[in-house]
Amino acid sequence: MEDWVMRAADLVRDHAAWAGPIVFVLAFGESLAFLSLFIPAWGALVAIGAMVGLSEVSFWPVWLAAAAGAAAGDWLSYWIGFTFKDRIAKLWPLSRYPDMLPRAEAFVRKWGVPSIFIGRFSGPLRATVPLAAGIFEMPYLQFQIANVTSALVWSAALLLFGDALSKIGGWLWGLI
């Protein structure tokens, strides 16, 4: 995993103009049901956040691209759940992990709309909560408000965490 994370960060460093589209794709993959189980892009987003301020990578376009990618991934997951309902559980990889969807269902039923926001910050739930929200027909507008808001906060948190780590690292390096 570390290898591809570093390659993605190096690509953004070397081609700052492509930072927005690259970050969009990473956040989309991290948020899309099924795919998010295999693309842990949060590490790449933190690494790219570390480049903010240290290179030509600008925070605002990268942040908006990451938020848009995350929101689009969750929206598509919601749509898949809404459209295909219970047939989703029979598809791979959910068929290999039969407890994932019932856990997401219980979480969505317990927390309602806030489950979208909370689920964004939990790896296993991030992959299934929007899917469950679609399956159980959470009202679309309520889902989208929680989706977009949580995507903005999640992407800012990852990018700013990386930026803070790079500043702390630079400060510590200066002490040596």
Summary of the structure (lengths in Angstrom):
residues: 176
radius of gyration: 17.0
end to end distance: 30.1
largest distance: 58.1
contacts: 618
relative contact order: 0.16
helix: 81%
strand: 0%
